[in-house]
Amino acid sequence: MNPPCGRCNKPVYPTEKINCLDKYWHKGCFSCEVCKMALSMTTYKGFEKKPYCSMHYPKTSFTIVTDTPENLRLKQQSMLNSQALYKEDFEKNKGKGFSFVVDTPEMQRVKKTQDQISNIKYHEEFEKSRIRSDAPPPENRQDEGQLSGPQTLSQPVGQMRPAAVAPPGGLKRYQAVYSYTAAEGDEVSLQEGDLIFDVEQIDEGWMFGCNQRTGQRGLLPANYVRPV
């Protein structure tokens, strides 16, 4: 027995049968529900098991809910219920989310490493600000106490330091007003009061000269000395 057509309910024979949208259709009956334009298996769009063309395919619409007094009451009730559930869960889990960390030797080692990394970052930022200033910070002055243990001032990250190239002879003399420990092999260490001969300005931050006390020749920070 041949199945009925989805539109005209007449029997559909195999030679003209289209099986689509859970129904059988005559080729001539398979058309848009609105404009009756003939459709095919590649051009139709189904909605509620009915064929439509692209132009008349039903669009999905959204419903706007008005804030009526009843809706506002339900919204407030939902918020109160949520707060009650949150408070209940909080009371149940109180004290369960914290654990005490034993101060083991391994934890002490990790803590010490983190402190060292923090100190390195601090000194890098400190060196950057020191180079940009006209005078070194008070910590470098000898009259405020010697620093505990040997310390080496590291070159600030990102700052270009000129190469130690001996300039032509000069007669300028400078005196160290602060102590300085050489950080590189081509730099000169200073003590407060040292006399520096044959000084030549390299750039805004560095000079080249000879320390009379040690006989060393090389680069030295310009803001650590003054002309005499």
N, C-alpha and C positions, 0 to 999 in steps of 0.2 A: 504493500500500500504506500502511495506517495504522500509525503508529509505536506501539510498546508503551508501556504506562503505567509510570512510574518506581516504582510500588509493587506492583501486581498483575500486571504484564507482559502484560496483555490489551490488544488494540488500542484506541487512543483515536481516536474519531471527532471530526470538526471541531466539531460542535455542543456537545461537552462537554470540549473540549481546553483545558488550561492549560499554557502553555509557560513553565517557570521552572526555574532551577538546572540549565540545560543538559539538561533532560528534559521529557517530556510527561506530564501527569497527568490522570486523571479528576477532575472537580470533587469527587466524594465521596472520592477517594483522597488528595487534597492535604490532609493533616492532620499534626498534631504527631507526631514519632517516639516520644514518651514517653506523652502522655496521649490521643492520637488525636483531639484537638479539631480540628474543621474550620477550615481557614485560608483566607485570601484573599491576593491580591497585596499588600495593604496591611498585613496583620497577621502575616505569616510572618517568621522570621529564619532565614537559611541558615547551615549549618555543615557543611563537608565535603560539600556538594551534597545535604544533607538538610534538610527543613523542620522548624522547631521553633516553639513558641509562646514568648512572652516569659518565662513562668515557668520553662520547662525548657530555655532556651537554654544550652548548655554555657559555663561560666565558664572564663576563661583562668587557669591556675594557674602559679605560679613555683616553680622548683626551687632549694632552698638547697644550696649546695656546702659540704661540711664541710672544715675545714682539716686534712686528713689529712697525714701526713708527705710523701707524694708531691706533694700540691698545694703544700705549703709549699716543697718543693724547687724545683718549677717556678716558683713566684712569685719565689723568690730568684734563680733563673737569669735570669728575665726582667728583674729589676732590674739585674743585672750586665750583661746585654746592652745595656740602655738607657744605663747609665753609660758603657759602652765606646763606644757610638755618639756620645754627647754629647761625650766627650773627643776622639774622632776629628774630629768637626765643628769643635770648638773649635780644634784644632791646625791644621786646614785654613784656618780663617778668621782665625787670629791675625794681627794687624797690618793686616787689611783694613778693619776697622770704624772706624778713626780717620783723621781728615784734619786737616791743619794749616791754621789760618785766618791768612791774611796780614794783618798789621797795616796796612791801607790807610788813607788819610785818611777814607774813608767809615766804616770800622769804628771809627776813633777818634772820629768825630762821634757815632755811635750810642752808643758807650760813655760819652761825655761827657754825652749826653742822659739816659741811664739813671742816671748818678751824680747829675745834678741832680734828677731825679724822686725818687730815694732821699733826697736831702738835704731836699727839700720835705716829704716824708712824715715824716722824722725831726723837723723843726722843728715841724710841726703837733702831733705827739705831745708834744714837749718843751714847747710853749706850754700844752697842756692840763694837764700835770702842774705847770707853774709857777703857773698861776692857782689851782689847788687847794691849793697850799702856802701857809704863812703868810709866807714870805719868798722873794724871788726867788733863783735859783741863783747860785753864785759867779761865773759867767761875766759877769754884768751889773755887777760891781763895777769902778769905775774904778781902784782901787789894784792890781788884778791885770793891768792892761794894757789899752790901747784895742783894740777889735775892728778888724781890718784891713778898710778900705773901708767905705763907707756901707752900713748895714744897717737894715732896717725890720722891726719886730716885727709879724707878721701876726696878725689876730684868730683865735683858735682856732676850728676847725670845730665847729659845734654849740653854741657858747656864746652866750647871749643877752647883748648889751651894751646897757645902757640908753641912751636918747636923751639928748642934751646939752640939758637944760632948766635954766635958771638958777634956783637955789633962792632963797628969801627971804634977805635979808642976815643974816650971822652974824658972830660975833667969834672963831671958832675959828681957830687958826694951826697950821700943820704945817710940817715941814722935810723936804726930800727926802733920803733916805739912800742912794738908788741913782739912777743916771741912767736915763732912759727916753726913747725916741724915739716921738713920736706916730705912730700907724698910720692914724688917720682925721682928717678935717678938724675934728671937734669935740673932739679930744683936746688935751692940753697936754704939751709936751715938758719934761723935767726934767733938771737937772744936780745932782749930789750937792751938798747944802748950800743949794739954792734954798729960799726961804721962800714958803709958800703961805698966802694970806689968804682969809677968808670961806669956809672949807671946810664943805661939807655932805655928809653920808653919803648916797649914793644906794642902794647895796645892799652886800652883803658884800665885793664885789670892786672897786667903783668909788666915787670921790668926785667932787664938783664944787668947783672953787676957782679962785683967780687967782694966777698966778705973778708975784711981785713983781719979779723980774729982767726978764722979757719983757713983762709986762702981759697975757699971754694968759689967757683964761678958758675953762674947759672941763673935760672929764672927765680923771681921772688914776687910775692903779691904787692901790688903798688900801694894798697891801703894799709900796709904794715910799716911803712917807712915815711920819713919826712925829709925834705932837703935841709942841708946845713951849709 
